[in-house]
Amino acid sequence: MNCSGNNEAICLLDIKKYYKKNKITTNVLKGINLSINQGEMICIMGVSGSGKSTLLNIIAGLLPATSGEYYYDHNKLNINNYHMMEIFRHDKVGVILQKFALIEDLSVYENIALPLKYQKIPSKKIRQKVHSIMKELDLDQKEDYYPDELSGGQQQRVSIARALIKQPELVIADEPTGSLDEENTQKIMAIFQKLNQQGITIIIATHDTNIASLCHRTLFLKNGLIEEKGGYRS
């Protein structure tokens, strides 16, 4: 495999990740080769421990790979350069984590607004954008609440709002609907589909086959390798 596709957004070549502890090596990813085109919505499935979250975290720039090459928009990223990957993540990526990663001493509004403040967007525009996405995610009555005052599903929606507010080129979502009921799951997937129609690349890790059915392709991870790929859905 090589990275040569004209419409290629992401290309991973022989990505490996292992951990050493007490002279014991745990191989999490054993050589991932993967190409994702700009504007694809990809689903990653696999049992717990198959490497889904590790792979997503490497693609998002949250975790360095042990070895391998990562190309984004035909540019090689230095996967072990924390500063470079942090800039990449802030500029290009919206990340939705399983554990929400909300800042406990910030309100719902402040958590969602944080990425825009880093971009030094004017306060008036920030307020407009935050109120708009809060309304879309049924959070408009929770502006002054703090994370510990919210249900798990509400915290998940705040995490999703924070990831999407800066209109990223790439959305990485690790079990984004795991804490949501069916109604809110449908709302979130409708938002993802709308973003995808606008050309945003989306990668979702999930156990939900209904979510997988809405994606263009499904990748199956087993024992740290991509075992098979589902057919492309137009």
Secondary structure, DSSP 4 states (H G I P E B T S, - for coil): --S--TTEEEEEEEEEEEEEETTEEEEEEEEEEEEEETT-EEEEE--TTSSHHHHHHHHHTSS--SEEEEEETTEEE-TT-HHHHHHHHHHHEEEE-TT----TTS-HHHHHHHHHHHTT--HHHHHHHHHHHHHHTT-TT-TT--GGGS-HHHHHHHHHHHHHTT--SEEEEESTTTT--HHHHHHHHHHHHHHHHTT-EEEEE-S-HHHHTTSSEEEEEETTEEEEEPPP--
